[in-house]
């Protein structure tokens, strides 16, 4: 087990270091499927520029880094809604439960959906009067364990289904993550490998122009992502806390990029956040805020995140966390 964990920590470092910001990485764009899996979850993570794997210690870690669940101090439920670009809606629901002092289990559900769209053909470019739909769903089960007081490991198994009119694509993939507190102040780093699995191809048959039928489809790999993050609190007392994080991202279908994020917290009640993405097409700065209110039987946290796009407008994420005692 120790050798396996060491390999999980070192392998992504070697891979990313060998291709640090190659200018040709962009030529890999468009080679993976199930793109909805790349859309981040939670208002907090979004406002930090998605630089979150090293500070994912709440229920949104079900998406970002399953190892972070082992360091959470409460059982939690999360509801996340994302007003994505071009009227796309993205939803995420998840929960985790501590079954022992060191072991955590969780489940999550993701959905992406759009409004019905008109069917057009070569001879009827303004519509045939019929409509088709597009949607994605994913269901995952997660396990996380604290191996020592400073180190944790976690993994998820995810089933996904993508529907485009009469075509369906199904697959199973895994996430693996680690988190390590170095013992030097609050410094920690994390490694997460997400959406790792076999290539997938659609099932179904469509009728093309001229009444030709097609049922043989090309397969594509899932959008596997390697992330390495580092975080610390440069200043912290009983009233104020500042958290800074940096994250290196290596997608299998685009260039490497870096995300930065900073969070200021007042009495662990009000949080202000900002982030920036470097070497990411369309995206740049992010910001947001959060409020945490203890309400007797549960802590209620509301987070909002704003992401700016150069040509596609903006995206707004809101999330609600319920921390159960």
N, C-alpha and C positions, 0 to 999 in steps of 0.2 A: 504493500500500500504506500509506504514512504517513497519508493522508487517511482511509482505511478504519479504521485503528487508532484515530485520533483520534475518529472518530464513535462507535466502540464504547465508548470511554471516557466521552464526554460525554453521549450519548443517555440511558443509564440514569440518570445524575445528574439531568438535567433532568426526566425522567419521575417519579422518586421525589420530588424536591424539590417538585414540583407537587402531590403527594398525600401529604404527610408525615403519617402516622398519621390518615387520615380515619376518623371513627367509622362511616361508612356502608360501609367496605370489606368488612365482614363479610357484606353482602348478596350478595357475589359467590360465597359458599361454595356448592359443589355444581355449578358450571358447567363443570368440567373432568373429564376421564376419566384413566385410567392413573395412579391415585393412588399406586401402589407406587413410582413414580419420585420421589416426595417423601420417601421414607424414607432417611435418611442412612446413610452407609457408614463403618465403622471405629470402633473403640473410642476412639481419640484424639479424633476430631472430635465424637463423641457426648458425651464428658465435658466438652468445651469449649462446650457449648450449641449445637453445629453452627456456631459462628462460626469458619469454617475456610478460606474462600477465600483469605485473605491469608497463611496459613501452610501451605498444602497443598503440601508439597515431598516427599511420599512417594507410594507407589502408590495411595493413596486419592484422590489428585488426579485420577485417571481419572474419578471421580464428581464431585468438588467443583469443580475448576478445572483444565482440561487444561494451562493455561499454566504451572502450578507444576512440571510434570514436567521442564521445561528446567533448573530449578535443583537438581534432585536430584543427589546425588553418587555414586549407585549404581544399577545396574539392580535392579529389585525385583519381587517377586511378593507379592500380598496374598490372604489368605483371611479373609473376614469372615462371622460368623454373628450373627444378631439374633433374640433371643427377643422378638418384638413382642407387642403386646397381643392379648387374646382368642385365644391359642394360634396365632397366625400366625407362620410361620417365614420369615425373609428371609435370603438368601445372596448373597454377592458374591465373585467371583474375578476377579483382574486381574493384568496383568503389563505392564511396559514395558521397552524396550531402547534404549540410546543408539546410534544408527547413525553419528553423527559428534560432533564437539565441541559442536555447537549444535543438533542435530536428534534428536528422540526419537519413537519410535512405540510404541503400546500397544494392547492389546485387553482387553476386560472382558466379564463375563457376570453377569447379575443374575437371581435367581429368587425368587419369592414363592409360597408354597404353604400349603395348609391340609389338615386331615383331610377325608375324604369326609363329606358331610352328607346326612341323609335327605331324600328328596323328599316334600313334603306338598302336599295339594290342598285345595280348599274342602270336599270331601266326606270326605277322609281326613286330618284335621289332625294325626294322630299318626304319619303316615308310610304310604307305599304299599309299603314293603319294598324300594324302589329307592334308590340313592344317586347324588349328583352331586358333581362336584369343581370347584374354582376354583383358578386359578393364573395367574401372569404370568411372562414371561421377557423379557429384553432382551439384545441383543448389540451391542457398540460397538467401533469402531476409532477410534484417537486419534492425532493428530499434534501435536507441540509443538516450537517453535523459539525459541531465544534470539536475539533480534534484535540486542541489544547486551549488554554486561556487566550492565546494570541492568534491561533490559526484555525480556519474553517474551510470546509469543502462542501460543494453542493452540486446537484444535477437535476435536470428536468427531462422528461420524455413528452414530446408534443405531437399530437395528431393534427394535421391540417387538411382542409378541403377548400378548393377554389372552384367557383361556379361561374361560367360565362355562357349564358343561354342554355344550350343543350349539352355543353361540354363540362365535364367535371375532372378535376385533378386532385389526387389524394396522396398523402405521404406521411411518413413518420420521421422525426428528427430529434436530436438531443442537444441540450445545453450543458456545459460544464463550467464551474467557476471555483475560484479560490480567493480568500481574503486573509491578509497577514498584517497584524499590528507589530511593528518592529520593536516596540519598547522604548523608542526615542520620542518622548512626548506623546503626542497623539498620531504620529505619522503611521500610515499604513499604505499598502499597495494591494492591488487586486488584478487578477487575470480572469477573463471570461471568454469562452468560445461558444458561440450561439448558432443555432440553425444548421447543425452539422448532420448531413444525411445523404441518401442516395439521390440520383437524378430522378426526375418525375416527368411524366408525359400525360396529356389529357386523355380521357376516355370519352367516346361519343362520335357521332357521325353528323356531318353537315352537308347540305346540298348547295353546290356552287352554281355560278352562272352557266347556263347550258345544261342544267340538270345533272351535272357531274357530281358524284358523291366522293367525300373524302373522310377517311376514318383512321389514317395513319399519320401520327404526329411526332414531331421531334421532341426529345426529352431535354430538360435543362436541370442544372444543379440548383439547390436551394441557396438563399443569400447568406452564406456562412460569413460570420464576422469574428475577428480576433480583436479583443480590447484589452489594453493594459492601462490601469489608472493609478494615480498617486494622490493622496490627500493628507491634509493636516490642518490643525487649528493654530494659526500664528498668534492669535490672541484669544484668551478665554478667561472669564471670571464668573461670579455668581449672577451677573446681570447681562453681560455682553459676550457674544461668541462670534468669531469670524472663522469660516471654513473655506479653504481654497483647494481646488482640485484641478488636475491636468490629466488628459487621457489621450492615448495614441490609439487610433482605430485603423484596422487593416481589413477592408472588405474584399471578398473574392471577385467582386464585379465593378471595382472602381479604384481610384487612387487612394493611397494612404492619406489620412488627415488627422488633425489635432483639435481637441476641444478643451476650452478653459471655462472654469466656473468659480464664482465666489458667492458665499451666502453670509449675510449678517443676521444674527438672531438676538432679540431682546427678551430676556427672561424666559426663553424657550416658548414664547407666546406668539410674537410677531417676527416674521422673517422677510427679508428683502434679498433678491437674488439677481444675478446677471451672468451672462456667458457669451462666448464667441466661438465660432467654428472657423478654422483655418484650412484652406484648400478643399472646400466643399462647394460644388456648383450650386448656384442659386442662393444658398443659405449663408447667413453671417451672424448677426447679433441676436441675442435672446434676453428676455428679462421676465420677472414675475415676482410674486409675493405669496405668503402663506400665513395662516392664522391657526393656532392650536388652542383649543378650549377644553379644559377638564370639566366634564359634566357628570360627576358622580360615578356611575357605573362604567363610563367609557370616556376616553379622550377623543375629541372630534377635531380633525385637522382638515382645513380647506386650503387647497393650493391652486394657483393660477399660473400658467406659463404662456408667453407670447413668443412666436418664432417669425422672423422676418425673411421674406423671399424677394429676390430681385425683380422677377417678372410675374410670379404666380400669386402675388399678394401676401397674405400672412396666414398663420395657423394659430388657433387658440385652444389650449388644453385646460380643462378643469378636472380636479380630482378630489374625492372625499375619502378620508381615511378614518376608520373607526378602530381605536385601540381598546381592546377588551381586557379587563383585569381578571 
